[in-house]
Amino acid sequence: VCNFMSHEKCLKNVKIPCSCIAPSLVRVPVAHCFGPPGHYKRKFCTVCRKSLESPAFRCEVCELHVHTECILFACSDCRQCHQDGHQDHDTYHHHWREGNLSSSARCEVCKKTCGSSEVLSGMRCEWCGILAHAACYIIVTPECTFGRLRSMILPPSCVQLFSRNFSKLHCFRISENLQTESDEDDDVDGSTQGSAKDVQISTDSSKQTLKIFDGNDAVKRNQFRLISVPRIAKNEEVVEAALRAYYINDDQQEYELQTFTQQALLSDDVINRNDAAEDSNLGSVFRESVPEAWIIRAKPKAEEVIRIYPAWLKVGMAYVSLRVNKDSTTQAVIKEVLPLLGRQTECLQNFRLVEVLMGSKQVQRMILDNQELILNRLKDIRKTSIRQMNQTRFYIVENNKSIVQVNLFVGGLPPQLSLEEYTNILKNELAIKTNVVSVSHVYQAQGAVVLKISCFSEAERIYMLVKDTTVNDKPLNAVVIPEVMASEIPQNCCPLLVFVNPKSGGLKGRDLLHSFRKLLNPHQVFELTNGGPLPGFHTFSQVPSFRVLVCGGDGTVGWVLGALEEIRHKLVYSEPSVAILPLGTGNDLGRVLRWGAGYSGEDPYSILVSVDEADDVLMDRWTILLDAEEPAEGAENGVAEPEPPKIVQMNNYCGLGIDAELSLDFHHAREEEPGKFNSRFHNKGVYVKVGLQKISHTRNLHKDIKLQVDQHEVELPSIEGLIFINIPSWGSGADLWGSESDNRFEKPRIDDGLLEVVGVTGVVHMGQVQGGFRSGIRIAQGSYFRVTLLKPIPVQVDGEPWIQAPGQIIISAAGPKV
């Protein structure tokens, strides 16, 4: 069935379940989270165990890889990252996933290598990452302690998320528009072509190829598997081959094949007659006229044995088996099961029977009606799809009045409104039902609210609607956020909140997102293009102590620190330490704090270990108030109002003049052709080119501005650029202040409450500073600055450039140090 290979002498040690029985061994079914299809070299499919050549899928949360045509047969055994409202776990067990380890992997038990690039082999725990051979992993103690990163992982028992109608991508806030490597049409094409490819090797005329459907659903979607059988094959052999193609290991006596045309006439609703007629006119490819397409059907039975799983009742058994006949109703089954579970004294009305379909992409639950006949139900499922019957379970569940609560973060609203005004906008734009939806948090400064919704379908409706809604020409965005139960977090745990900007620098963010979701709990990893930093801080607002890792350039770090400043008063732990994984072009802050000049593909696990071992240092932040006295350019007849004052936060440096002008030209070049700016090397090349074009220009910046430092006027030398620096690194690592000692000024530090002011005389001088041959012209050091602009001048703060109209610029220390 699944291409598993073994030496004869090793057979007695085989502990790996075959793909056809794997679903029945799952304790708690959890669906996978498949991103867009991609190319994965030297990886193997978990279902058919063959290598992945064509575009294939991988789960964004666990190590599962599957072919496009195998995805329907993948077992829903992703790791459990949150509670869904009714489970309670006291201990965590290892979550084993087979294969796709590096060839240098070593077994925890026998210390020999257990990885392979030739075949699917070896086991890895998806939480703590320990590795073992398939024959050794059974010896490992079942409890998992989360390994080396345990102090940073948000334990799944502390996270609650009601995710019934939301796809896994929504639950883990994964944007679906990430660059897709191949367009995902229907699974249809993939599944047919994929299987056809495997079969068409036999051009030998003694064989025939048949299309096999596994039920009405497959006919509707035109999803078939191809099998190749000898022309003189007996009926049983064909049935057996057909079942094997669908990973079903039942007795073939219980099934039969029906020709497709005869089926089409029987049930009109599945496929209309025209198609059926065309199909039968095609004639067979073979000399005898054998229909090409067949449907597997289960023969009707008078009685069957079904398994009933005691969902979250604390009983010692995995399931009980029960015989049902044509008169057995749901109620009768419940009545018969309770005594077997030792619950005979309890009232039948307190229990329900739930049918669970364990699909690889979604686990669906359906409560069965008390009078439903179980045998008819089984017959219907098999008619729809034989494979689905293999993935369907029955659970007996207590009627607990569990309160459904979905938290939805909605951003993009107009800022600074009251709760009533926000509620009215939501009523008008989204027609929210106030009996099931309430606003639980309001973030006025950011124009965002958090909705508490007590009905799944309403939550889904609002989520879908928000994506197409704009308020004041600004699109809204919605993020499903989990609830972190702070009281459950262990004492020694300080979870890490990870922000990744997938657009920074060399576009390495996508792989990092995947790695961090795999190494940590995906609920602690936030993608900044999906709602910004606020959903992450809101999710962690009640956590008693946490740390932050920002993956992005200096601009991204500033964005996150700015958001932290604005929301600090709403956090239980108001001063989390921030670590940086530099993904940008310059990364000056990353250099100063010793995170390196830029990420170049190091192992994400070792990055997390160094975050865990890092020391805290304090850093000043500065507020820049830009108050233009003249109206912005383009104003009609010059009667327009001056621009309102603008407030910007600064972490690294602020430049006026030539340095900002280069930054602005680079910025325009990047906006015109963003696709070209995907490597640091190219980005720096463009900077140099822009600079060379400006060499001959002369401007007299010192005549166009006035500078006051700590209330004293400062005479400016003849310069083209004025730069205020907070950290000893500028323009990708250059030391602008210089290292020689100076009795006029104190030695700069990032936490001394002082800024250094430096001048440059032009592009050539800047180039010499970059090359390390010179430093800038030291002008002043202080904690409060006023700059008067006499004409429009380019300004940049932490790499964000613009043209500033004449007026005042005031720079002063911002709030507490970070």
C-alpha positions in Angstrom: 0.0 0.0 0.0 2.6 2.6 1.0 6.0 1.4 -0.5 7.6 0.6 2.9 10.7 -1.5 2.5 12.5 -3.6 5.1 15.2 -6.3 5.3 13.7 -9.7 6.2 15.8 -9.8 9.4 14.5 -6.3 10.4 10.7 -7.0 10.0 10.3 -7.9 13.6 11.4 -4.4 14.6 9.1 -2.5 12.3 7.0 -0.1 14.4 5.9 2.4 11.8 2.2 2.2 11.0 1.2 2.0 7.3 -0.6 5.0 5.7 -3.8 3.0 5.7 -4.0 2.5 9.4 -2.2 5.6 10.6 -5.5 7.6 11.0 -7.0 5.0 13.4 -4.0 5.5 15.8 -4.4 9.3 16.2 -5.3 10.3 19.7 -6.6 13.8 19.1 -7.1 14.6 15.4 -5.6 18.0 14.5 -5.7 19.2 10.8 -2.5 20.4 9.0 -1.8 23.9 7.8 -0.7 23.6 4.2 0.9 26.7 2.6 1.1 27.3 -1.1 2.8 24.4 -3.1 6.6 24.6 -3.4 9.7 22.6 -4.5 11.3 20.6 -1.7 14.5 18.9 -2.6 15.6 15.7 -1.0 12.4 15.3 0.9 10.0 12.4 1.0 6.2 12.2 1.0 4.8 10.9 4.3 1.9 9.1 2.6 3.5 7.1 -0.3 7.2 7.4 1.0 8.5 8.4 -2.5 10.6 11.5 -3.1 9.0 14.8 -3.9 10.1 15.9 -7.4 7.1 18.0 -8.6 5.7 20.9 -6.6 4.4 19.5 -3.3 2.9 20.7 0.0 4.4 21.0 3.5 2.6 21.8 6.7 3.6 25.2 8.0 3.6 23.9 11.6 5.0 20.4 11.6 7.5 18.5 9.4 4.9 16.8 7.2 5.6 16.8 3.4 3.1 15.4 0.9 2.6 15.1 -2.9 -0.3 17.1 -4.3 -2.1 13.8 -5.1 -1.4 12.3 -1.6 -2.7 15.3 0.4 -6.2 13.7 0.7 -4.7 10.7 2.4 -2.5 12.5 4.8 -3.3 11.7 8.4 -4.7 14.7 10.5 -2.0 14.4 13.2 -0.5 17.8 13.3 0.8 18.9 16.6 -1.6 20.4 19.0 -0.8 24.1 19.6 -3.8 25.2 21.5 -6.9 23.9 23.3 -10.1 24.0 21.5 -12.3 24.7 24.5 -12.7 21.3 25.9 -9.4 19.3 26.2 -7.3 19.5 29.3 -3.8 18.0 29.3 -1.8 17.5 32.4 1.3 16.2 30.7 2.7 16.5 27.2 3.8 13.6 25.2 6.4 13.7 22.4 4.8 14.4 19.0 6.7 12.1 16.7 7.1 12.8 12.9 8.9 10.4 10.7 11.7 11.2 8.3 13.0 14.1 6.4 15.9 14.6 8.8 19.3 15.8 7.8 21.8 13.0 7.0 23.9 14.0 10.0 21.1 13.5 12.5 22.0 11.3 15.5 19.7 9.0 17.6 19.1 10.1 21.2 19.1 6.4 22.3 21.9 4.6 20.5 23.9 7.7 19.3 24.3 6.4 15.8 23.1 8.3 12.7 19.4 8.1 12.1 18.8 10.5 9.2 19.0 9.7 5.5 18.7 11.5 2.2 17.8 8.2 0.4 14.6 7.2 2.1 12.1 8.3 4.8 13.7 7.3 8.0 14.3 8.3 11.6 11.9 10.1 14.0 11.8 13.6 15.4 9.7 15.1 18.2 8.0 18.2 16.9 8.2 19.9 20.3 11.6 19.2 21.8 13.3 18.2 18.6 15.0 15.0 19.9 15.8 12.4 17.2 15.7 8.6 17.2 15.6 5.6 15.0 12.2 4.0 14.4 13.3 1.0 16.4 14.7 3.2 19.3 12.0 5.8 19.8 9.7 3.5 21.7 12.3 3.3 24.5 12.3 7.2 25.0 10.0 8.2 27.9 6.7 9.4 26.5 6.6 12.8 28.4 8.0 15.7 26.5 9.6 18.6 28.4 9.9 20.9 25.3 13.7 20.6 25.3 16.3 23.4 25.3 13.8 26.1 24.3 11.2 25.3 27.0 11.6 28.6 28.8 10.7 30.4 25.5 7.9 28.2 24.2 4.3 29.3 24.9 2.8 25.9 26.3 -0.2 24.8 24.2 -2.2 24.2 27.4 -2.1 28.0 28.0 -3.6 28.9 24.6 -7.2 28.7 23.8 -8.7 29.2 20.4 -12.1 28.1 19.1 -11.2 27.4 15.5 -14.1 25.4 14.2 -14.9 27.2 10.9 -11.6 28.8 10.3 -8.9 27.2 8.2 -5.6 26.5 9.8 -4.0 29.4 7.8 -6.5 31.8 9.5 -5.8 30.4 13.0 -2.1 30.8 12.7 -2.5 34.2 10.8 -0.5 33.0 7.8 -1.1 35.2 4.8 -2.3 33.2 1.9 -0.9 35.6 -0.8 2.8 34.6 -0.2 4.5 34.2 -3.5 3.0 31.0 -4.8 5.4 29.0 -6.8 2.8 27.3 -8.9 -0.8 28.3 -9.3 -3.1 26.1 -7.2 -5.9 25.3 -9.6 -8.0 22.5 -8.3 -6.5 19.5 -6.5 -8.2 17.7 -9.4 -5.5 18.3 -12.0 -2.8 17.4 -9.5 -4.3 14.2 -8.4 -5.1 12.9 -11.9 -1.8 13.8 -13.5 0.2 12.8 -10.5 -1.3 9.3 -10.5 -1.2 9.0 -14.2 2.5 9.7 -14.1 3.1 6.8 -11.8 1.2 4.4 -13.9 1.9 5.1 -17.5 5.2 3.3 -17.4 3.6 0.0 -18.5 3.1 0.5 -22.2 2.9 -3.3 -22.4 -0.3 -4.3 -24.2 -1.2 -7.1 -21.7 -2.0 -4.4 -19.1 -5.0 -2.0 -19.1 -5.3 1.3 -17.2 -8.6 2.1 -15.4 -9.9 5.2 -13.8 -11.2 4.6 -10.3 -13.5 6.9 -8.4 -14.2 6.3 -4.7 -17.7 7.7 -4.5 -20.1 10.4 -5.6 -17.9 13.2 -4.2 -15.0 12.1 -6.4 -17.2 11.9 -9.5 -18.5 15.5 -8.8 -14.9 16.8 -8.5 -13.6 14.5 -11.3 -10.9 13.2 -8.9 -9.9 9.7 -9.8 -6.9 7.5 -9.3 -5.5 5.4 -12.1 -4.7 1.7 -11.7 -2.9 -0.6 -14.0 -4.1 -4.3 -14.1 -3.6 -7.3 -16.4 -6.2 -7.5 -19.1 -7.2 -11.0 -17.9 -7.4 -9.9 -14.2 -10.1 -11.4 -12.1 -12.7 -9.1 -10.6 -11.3 -9.5 -7.1 -7.8 -8.5 -8.2 -9.2 -5.3 -9.7 -11.2 -4.5 -6.6 -8.1 -5.1 -4.5 -6.0 -2.8 -6.7 -8.7 -0.1 -6.5 -8.8 -0.3 -2.7 -5.0 -0.1 -2.5 -5.0 3.0 -4.7 -7.2 4.7 -2.1 -5.1 3.4 0.9 -7.9 1.1 2.2 -6.9 -2.2 3.7 -10.4 -3.7 4.2 -11.4 -7.1 2.9 -12.1 -6.8 -0.8 -15.1 -9.2 -0.4 -17.0 -6.3 1.1 -16.7 -4.1 -2.0 -17.6 -4.2 -5.7 -17.0 -2.0 -8.8 -19.8 -0.3 -10.7 -19.2 1.1 -14.1 -19.3 4.8 -14.3 -22.0 5.2 -17.0 -24.5 3.0 -15.2 -23.9 5.1 -12.1 -24.5 8.3 -13.9 -27.9 7.3 -15.0 -28.9 6.1 -11.5 -28.3 9.3 -9.7 -29.0 12.4 -11.8 -27.8 14.9 -9.2 -24.2 13.8 -9.4 -23.5 14.5 -13.0 -25.8 15.6 -15.8 -26.7 13.2 -18.5 -24.9 15.0 -21.4 -21.6 14.5 -19.7 -22.4 10.8 -19.1 -23.4 10.3 -22.7 -20.2 11.9 -24.0 -18.3 9.7 -21.6 -19.8 6.5 -22.9 -19.4 7.6 -26.6 -15.7 8.0 -26.2 -15.3 4.3 -26.7 -12.6 2.3 -24.9 -8.9 2.8 -25.5 -8.7 -1.0 -25.6 -9.8 -3.4 -28.2 -12.5 -5.0 -26.1 -15.0 -2.3 -25.0 -14.3 -2.2 -21.2 -15.6 1.0 -19.5 -12.6 3.2 -18.5 -14.1 4.5 -15.3 -15.4 2.6 -12.3 -16.7 3.5 -8.9 -15.9 1.5 -5.8 -19.1 0.7 -3.9 -19.5 -1.0 -0.5 -21.9 -3.9 -0.5 -24.8 -3.4 1.9 -24.5 -5.1 5.3 -27.1 -6.1 7.9 -24.9 -5.1 10.8 -21.5 -3.6 11.5 -19.1 -3.0 14.3 -18.3 0.7 15.0 -15.8 2.3 17.4 -16.9 4.9 19.8 -14.2 7.2 21.3 -14.8 8.7 24.8 -13.8 12.2 23.8 -12.6 14.0 27.0 -14.2 11.8 29.6 -11.5 10.7 31.9 -11.6 7.0 31.2 -8.7 4.6 30.8 -9.6 3.3 27.3 -9.1 4.6 23.8 -12.4 3.5 22.4 -15.1 0.8 22.8 -16.4 -1.3 19.9 -20.1 -1.7 19.4 -22.3 -3.8 17.0 -25.1 -1.8 15.3 -27.9 -3.1 13.1 -30.6 -1.5 10.9 -32.6 -0.4 14.0 -29.8 1.2 16.0 -30.4 4.9 16.6 -28.0 7.4 18.0 -29.8 7.3 21.3 -29.6 3.5 21.5 -25.9 3.6 20.9 -25.4 6.2 23.7 -27.5 4.0 26.0 -25.3 1.0 25.2 -22.0 2.8 25.5 -22.4 4.5 28.9 -22.3 1.3 30.9 -19.1 0.2 29.1 -17.5 3.5 30.2 -18.7 3.1 33.8 -21.2 6.0 33.4 -24.4 3.9 33.6 -25.8 6.0 36.4 -25.9 9.2 34.3 -28.7 10.6 32.4 -28.7 10.0 28.6 -29.7 13.6 27.9 -26.3 14.7 29.1 -24.5 13.1 26.2 -24.3 13.5 22.4 -22.8 11.4 19.7 -20.5 13.5 17.4 -19.3 12.4 14.0 -15.8 13.6 13.3 -14.3 13.7 9.8 -10.5 13.8 10.2 -9.6 15.5 6.9 -5.9 16.5 6.5 -6.8 20.2 6.0 -9.8 20.5 8.3 -11.3 18.4 11.1 -15.1 18.7 10.9 -17.5 17.8 13.7 -21.2 17.1 13.3 -23.6 16.3 16.2 -25.9 13.4 15.2 -29.6 13.7 15.8 -31.0 11.3 18.5 -33.2 9.4 16.1 -30.7 9.0 13.3 -30.1 5.4 12.2 -26.4 4.7 12.5 -26.3 2.1 9.7 -27.9 4.6 7.2 -25.4 7.2 8.2 -22.5 4.8 7.5 -24.0 3.9 4.1 -24.3 7.6 3.2 -20.7 8.3 4.1 -19.5 5.4 2.0 -21.6 6.5 -0.9 -20.0 9.9 -0.7 -16.5 8.6 -0.4 -15.0 5.3 0.7 -11.9 7.1 1.8 -13.9 9.4 4.0 -15.3 6.4 5.9 -11.7 5.6 6.8 -11.3 9.0 8.3 -14.6 9.2 10.1 -14.9 8.6 13.9 -17.7 8.7 16.4 -17.1 10.4 19.7 -19.4 10.4 22.8 -19.3 13.9 24.3 -20.8 15.4 27.5 -23.2 18.3 26.9 -21.0 20.9 28.6 -22.3 24.4 28.2 -18.9 25.5 26.8 -19.0 29.2 25.9 -17.9 29.8 22.4 -15.6 32.8 22.1 -13.8 33.9 19.0 -11.5 36.9 19.3 -11.1 39.0 16.2 -8.7 41.9 15.9 -10.0 44.5 13.4 -7.5 47.2 12.3 -7.5 50.0 9.8 -10.3 52.0 11.4 -10.1 55.8 11.8 -8.0 56.6 14.9 -9.1 58.5 18.1 -12.8 57.6 18.1 -14.9 56.6 21.1 -16.2 53.0 21.8 -19.7 54.1 20.6 -18.3 55.6 17.3 -16.4 52.4 16.6 -19.5 50.3 17.4 -21.5 52.4 15.0 -19.0 52.0 12.2 -19.0 48.2 12.7 -22.8 48.2 12.7 -23.0 50.2 9.5 -20.2 48.5 7.6 -20.4 45.0 8.8 -23.9 44.7 10.1 -22.7 43.1 13.3 -25.2 41.3 15.5 -24.8 43.0 18.9 -26.3 40.1 20.8 -23.4 37.8 19.9 -20.6 40.4 19.1 -19.1 42.8 21.7 -16.1 45.1 21.5 -13.7 43.9 24.3 -10.7 46.3 23.7 -10.3 49.6 21.9 -6.9 50.9 20.7 -7.8 54.5 19.8 -4.3 55.7 18.8 -4.0 52.9 16.3 -7.6 52.8 15.1 -8.2 49.1 16.1 -10.7 47.1 18.2 -10.9 43.6 19.4 -14.2 41.8 19.0 -15.5 39.0 21.2 -17.9 36.8 19.2 -19.9 34.0 20.7 -21.1 32.4 17.4 -18.9 30.6 14.9 -20.8 31.5 11.8 -21.0 35.2 12.7 -17.3 35.2 13.4 -16.6 33.7 10.0 -19.0 36.1 8.2 -17.3 39.2 9.8 -13.8 37.8 9.1 -14.6 37.3 5.4 -16.5 40.6 5.1 -13.7 42.8 6.7 -11.3 41.8 3.9 -13.5 43.6 1.3 -14.5 46.6 3.5 -12.9 50.1 3.4 -13.6 52.9 5.8 -12.5 56.4 4.7 -10.8 54.8 1.7 -8.6 52.7 4.0 -9.0 48.9 3.8 -9.8 47.1 7.1 -7.9 44.0 8.2 -8.9 41.2 10.5 -6.8 38.7 12.4 -8.0 35.8 14.4 -6.2 35.9 17.7 -5.9 33.2 20.4 -6.5 33.8 24.1 -3.5 33.3 26.3 -4.5 32.1 29.7 -1.8 33.8 31.7 -2.6 32.0 35.0 -1.6 28.7 33.4 1.9 29.8 32.3 4.6 27.9 34.4 6.7 30.0 36.8 10.0 29.6 35.0 8.6 30.3 31.5 9.2 33.6 29.8 7.7 33.1 26.3 9.2 34.8 23.3 7.0 37.0 21.1 8.3 36.8 17.5 7.6 39.5 14.9 8.8 38.8 11.3 8.8 41.3 8.5 8.8 39.1 5.3 9.4 42.1 3.1 12.7 43.1 4.8 16.1 42.9 3.2 16.7 39.8 1.1 13.2 38.4 1.5 14.4 35.6 3.9 11.4 36.3 6.2 9.2 33.6 4.7 11.6 30.8 5.6 12.2 32.2 9.0 8.4 32.4 9.7 8.2 28.7 8.8 11.2 27.8 11.0 10.0 29.7 14.1 6.5 28.3 13.8 8.0 24.9 13.8 10.5 25.5 16.7 8.0 27.4 18.9 4.3 27.5 19.3 2.9 29.1 16.0 0.7 31.3 18.2 3.7 33.3 19.4 4.9 34.1 15.9 3.4 37.2 14.1 3.8 38.3 10.5 4.1 42.1 10.5 2.4 42.5 7.1 -0.7 41.0 8.6 -2.0 43.7 11.0 1.3 45.1 12.2 2.7 44.5 15.8 -0.5 45.3 17.7 -2.2 41.9 17.4 1.0 40.3 18.9 1.2 42.8 21.8 -2.5 42.4 22.5 -2.3 38.6 22.6 0.6 38.9 25.1 -1.0 41.8 27.1 -1.8 39.6 30.1 1.4 37.5 30.1 3.3 38.1 33.4 6.8 38.2 31.7 7.8 37.8 28.1 10.6 38.8 25.6 10.4 40.0 22.0 12.4 39.0 18.9 12.1 41.4 15.9 13.2 39.9 12.5 13.6 42.8 10.1 15.6 45.9 9.3 16.1 48.9 11.6 12.8 50.4 10.3 11.0 47.3 11.4 12.6 47.5 14.9 11.5 51.2 15.1 8.0 50.2 14.1 7.7 47.5 16.8 9.3 49.8 19.5 6.9 52.6 18.6 3.9 50.2 18.9 5.3 49.0 22.3 5.6 52.6 23.5 2.0 53.3 22.5 0.5 50.2 24.2 2.9 49.9 27.1 0.3 51.1 29.6 -2.0 48.2 28.7 0.6 45.5 29.2 0.8 43.6 32.5 4.6 43.3 31.8 5.4 46.8 30.5 9.1 46.5 29.8 9.9 43.4 27.7 13.4 43.0 26.4 13.8 43.2 22.6 16.2 41.1 20.5 16.9 41.7 16.9 17.5 39.4 13.9 18.7 41.8 11.3 17.1 41.3 7.9 17.5 44.8 6.5 20.1 46.5 4.3 21.9 48.6 6.8 21.1 47.0 10.2 23.1 49.5 12.2 21.1 48.8 15.4 21.7 45.0 14.9 25.4 45.6 14.6 25.6 47.8 17.7 23.7 45.3 19.8 26.0 42.5 18.4 23.3 40.6 16.5 25.5 40.8 13.4 25.6 42.8 10.1 22.7 40.8 8.7 21.1 37.4 8.7 22.8 35.1 6.2 21.0 31.8 6.7 22.2 30.7 10.2 20.3 27.9 11.9 17.1 29.4 13.4 17.5 27.1 16.4 20.9 28.5 17.3 19.5 32.0 17.0 16.8 31.2 19.6 19.4 29.8 21.9 21.5 33.0 21.6 18.3 35.1 22.3 17.8 33.0 25.4 21.4 33.7 26.5 21.6 37.4 25.6 22.1 40.2 28.2 19.8 43.2 28.6 21.2 46.7 27.8 19.2 50.0 28.0 18.9 52.3 25.0 17.7 55.9 24.6 14.9 56.7 22.2 14.1 60.2 20.9 11.0 62.0 19.8 11.2 64.4 16.8 8.6 67.1 16.4 8.4 68.5 12.9 6.4 71.7 12.7 6.3 73.2 9.2 5.5 76.9 9.3 4.9 77.2 5.5 2.2 75.4 3.6 3.2 72.2 1.8 4.2 72.6 -1.8 1.4 72.3 -4.4 -0.9 74.5 -2.3 -3.3 76.5 -4.4 -2.6 80.3 -4.4 -0.5 79.7 -1.3 -3.6 80.1 0.9 -3.5 76.5 2.2 -3.0 75.7 5.9 0.5 74.8 7.0 0.9 71.1 7.6 -0.1 69.9 11.1 2.9 69.1 13.3 4.3 65.6 12.8 5.8 63.5 15.5 8.4 60.8 14.7 10.2 58.4 17.0 13.9 57.8 16.4 16.2 55.0 17.5 19.4 55.2 15.4 19.9 58.6 13.6 18.3 61.5 11.9 19.9 63.1 8.9 19.3 66.4 7.1 20.7 67.3 3.7 22.8 65.1 1.4 22.5 61.9 3.4 18.7 62.1 3.4 18.7 63.0 -0.3 20.6 59.8 -1.2 18.2 57.9 0.9 15.2 59.5 -0.8 16.6 58.7 -4.3 17.2 55.1 -3.3 13.7 54.9 -1.8 12.1 56.1 -5.1 14.2 53.6 -7.1 13.0 50.8 -4.8 9.4 51.8 -5.1 9.6 51.9 -9.0 11.0 48.3 -9.2 10.6 46.5 -5.9 11.4 43.1 -7.5 15.0 44.0 -8.2 15.8 44.9 -4.6 16.1 41.4 -3.2 19.7 41.3 -2.0 21.8 43.5 0.3 24.6 43.6 -2.3 22.3 45.0 -5.1 20.8 47.5 -2.6 24.2 48.9 -1.7 25.2 49.0 -5.4 22.2 51.3 -6.1 23.2 53.5 -3.1 26.7 54.0 -4.6 25.3 54.8 -8.1 22.9 57.4 -6.6 25.8 58.9 -4.7 28.1 59.2 -7.8 25.4 61.2 -9.5 25.5 63.8 -6.7 29.3 64.3 -6.4 29.5 67.6 -8.4 26.5 69.2 -6.7 27.3 71.9 -4.1 24.8 73.1 -1.6 25.3 75.2 1.4 23.3 73.4 4.0 24.8 75.5 6.9 23.2 78.7 5.3 19.8 77.1 5.1 19.4 75.9 8.7 20.1 77.1 12.3 20.9 74.8 15.2 20.3 75.3 18.9 21.6 72.7 21.4 20.3 72.7 25.0 19.2 76.4 24.5 22.6 77.5 23.0 23.0 78.6 19.4 25.7 76.6 17.7 27.8 77.9 14.8 27.7 75.4 11.9 30.8 74.8 9.8 30.6 74.6 6.0 28.7 71.3 5.5 26.3 69.5 3.1 24.7 67.1 5.7 23.9 67.3 9.4 23.4 64.0 11.3 22.1 63.3 14.8 23.3 59.9 16.0 22.1 57.9 18.9 24.1 54.7 18.2 27.8 54.3 17.2 27.0 52.9 13.8 25.7 54.8 10.7 25.1 53.9 7.1 25.7 50.1 7.4 28.3 50.0 10.1 30.4 53.2 9.6 31.7 55.0 12.7 30.7 58.6 12.0 31.8 60.1 15.4 35.2 58.4 15.3 37.1 56.8 18.1 39.8 59.4 19.0 39.3 60.9 22.5 38.2 64.5 22.7 38.2 66.6 25.9 35.2 68.7 24.6 32.8 65.8 24.5 32.0 62.7 26.6 32.5 59.2 25.1 29.2 58.3 23.3 27.0 55.6 24.8 23.5 54.4 23.7 22.0 54.9 27.2 23.6 58.3 28.3 20.6 60.5 27.4 22.7 62.4 24.9 22.8 62.6 21.1 25.9 63.3 19.1 25.7 65.9 16.2 28.0 65.4 13.2 28.5 67.1 9.9 29.6 65.8 6.5 30.9 68.0 3.7 29.5 65.9 0.8 29.2 62.6 -1.0 33.0 62.1 -1.1 33.3 62.7 2.6 30.5 60.2 3.2 32.3 57.7 1.1 35.5 58.2 3.1 33.6 57.6 6.3 32.0 54.5 4.9 35.5 53.2 3.9 36.8 53.9 7.4 39.4 56.5 6.2 37.8 59.6 8.0 35.2 60.4 10.5 32.6 63.2 10.5 33.0 66.7 11.8 32.0 66.7 15.5 29.7 69.6 16.1 27.8 69.1 19.5 26.5 66.7 22.1 23.3 67.3 24.0 19.8 66.2 25.1 17.5 68.9 23.5 17.8 70.3 20.0 16.0 72.9 17.9 16.7 73.1 14.2 15.2 75.9 12.1 14.8 75.1 8.4 14.8 78.2 6.1 13.9 76.3 3.0 12.6 72.8 2.1 15.2 70.2 2.9 15.4 66.4 2.6 15.2 64.7 6.1 15.5 61.0 7.0 14.8 59.3 10.3 16.1 55.7 10.6 16.2 55.3 6.9 12.7 56.7 6.2 13.2 59.8 4.0 11.0 62.7 3.0 11.2 66.5 2.0 10.4 68.7 5.0 8.9 72.2 4.5 10.5 75.2 6.2 9.9 75.4 10.0 11.0 74.0 13.3 12.4 70.6 14.2 12.6 69.7 17.9 14.4 66.6 19.1 14.1 65.5 22.7 14.3 62.3 24.8 11.2 60.0 24.5 9.7 58.4 27.6 11.6 55.6 29.4 14.6 53.9 27.9 14.0 50.6 26.2 
